[in-house]
Amino acid sequence: MDVVTSNGVLNLVPDKLKAFKEIFRVVHPGGRLQIADIVLGRPIKETSRENPQLWAECIVGAVMQDRYLEMFREAGFRDVTPLSNLDYFSKSAEADTREVAESYGARTVVFTGTKPA
């Protein structure tokens, strides 16, 4: 593959580093990433990880932004750079979702990266 895109899916993958390494494996040298996903500003409490509603809302599968980007670097990608952040959850029709997302600093980050040639 020359380009991998993903929009809000990888936060639900339990073993993210393994998934990121697999993405690295299938991308051609010089290939690129364009990813949008949910990241956190504060760590998730372990008790929250047991809540199926929070999984369905794509919050508890997310990790801290720095760790998320670092895992792509660990997988081998270079120039992993955030392009933008969006407060995706502030527009939710559900007050509970807005409240939980705000409590964890959940937001969408869009970033890019490349596989060395």
C-alpha positions in Angstrom: 0.0 0.0 0.0 1.1 3.5 -0.7 -1.3 5.2 1.8 -3.2 4.1 4.8 -6.1 6.1 6.1 -8.2 5.4 9.2 -11.0 7.4 10.7 -11.9 6.6 14.4 -11.2 2.8 14.3 -7.9 2.2 15.9 -8.9 3.5 19.3 -11.0 0.3 19.6 -8.1 -2.0 18.9 -6.9 -3.7 22.1 -3.3 -4.2 21.1 -2.6 -0.9 19.3 1.2 -1.3 19.0 0.7 -4.7 17.3 -1.8 -3.1 14.8 0.5 -0.2 14.1 3.4 -2.6 13.4 1.1 -4.5 11.0 0.2 -1.2 9.2 4.0 -0.5 9.0 4.6 -3.9 7.5 2.1 -3.5 4.6 3.0 0.1 3.7 5.5 0.4 0.9 8.8 2.3 1.7 8.0 6.0 1.3 4.3 5.2 2.0 2.2 7.5 4.2 -0.4 7.6 6.9 -3.4 9.9 7.3 -5.2 9.0 10.5 -8.0 10.6 12.5 -8.7 9.0 15.8 -9.9 9.6 19.4 -7.2 10.4 21.9 -7.3 11.4 25.6 -6.0 14.3 27.7 -6.3 12.3 30.9 -5.9 8.6 31.7 -9.0 6.3 31.8 -9.8 4.9 35.2 -9.7 1.1 35.2 -13.3 1.0 36.4 -14.4 3.0 33.4 -12.9 0.4 31.1 -15.6 -2.1 32.3 -18.4 0.2 31.0 -19.8 -1.1 27.6 -21.4 2.3 26.9 -18.0 4.0 27.1 -16.6 1.5 24.7 -19.5 2.1 22.3 -18.8 5.8 22.5 -15.1 5.2 21.5 -13.7 6.8 24.7 -12.3 4.0 26.9 -10.4 2.3 24.0 -8.5 5.5 23.4 -5.1 6.4 24.9 -3.2 9.5 25.8 -2.3 11.5 22.6 1.5 11.4 23.3 1.4 7.6 23.7 -0.7 7.1 20.6 1.7 9.0 18.4 4.7 7.4 20.1 3.4 3.9 19.2 3.4 4.8 15.5 7.0 5.9 15.9 7.8 2.7 17.7 6.3 0.8 14.8 8.8 2.5 12.5 6.9 5.5 11.1 8.8 8.8 10.9 7.6 12.4 10.8 4.5 11.5 12.8 2.9 14.9 13.1 -0.4 16.1 14.5 -2.2 18.2 11.9 -5.3 19.2 14.0 -7.4 18.5 17.0 -11.2 18.6 17.1 -13.6 18.5 20.0 -15.7 15.8 18.3 -17.7 14.9 21.4 -18.9 18.5 22.2 -21.5 18.1 19.4 -23.0 14.8 20.8 -26.7 14.8 21.3 -26.1 12.8 24.5 -25.3 14.9 27.6 -23.7 11.9 29.3 -21.3 11.4 26.3 -20.3 15.1 26.4 -19.7 14.9 30.1 -17.6 11.7 30.1 -15.6 12.9 27.0 -14.9 16.2 28.7 -13.8 14.5 32.0 -11.2 12.5 30.1 -10.2 15.3 27.7 -11.3 13.0 24.7 -10.9 14.6 21.3 -10.1 13.7 17.7 -6.5 14.1 16.5 -5.7 14.1 12.8 -2.1 13.2 12.0 0.2 12.1 9.3 3.4 10.0 9.1 5.7 8.3 6.6 7.5 5.0 6.3 11.2 5.6 5.5 12.1 5.0 1.9 
